[in-house]
């Protein structure tokens, strides 16, 4: 696992008692089901992980950038405040 993935997973897993792998998180951050379930680790990715680290994780995991931005915008609308990747 890369340092990027390790840092991201420490941020999104620990506070919620989750045990997602990097691949599971990558799939969830572009899956609309995560939005409708208001998935806490996914929200943590968009709200608590540094924007630069978000981009590095997305790149390293081959996540679709447009879909990740769309999801960030949707989570921002639900949360009622701006999220870095939602720009």
MOWOQUI-V996186 format. One record per helix or strand of 3 or more residues. SS is the DSSP state (2 for helix, 1 for strand). FROM is the first residue (numbers start at 1). LEN is the number of residues. Records with the same first field share a line. If there is no record, write none. Layout:
SS: FROM-LEN, FROM-LEN
This chain:
2: 3-14, 22-7, 32-5, 40-9, 51-11, 65-15, 84-3
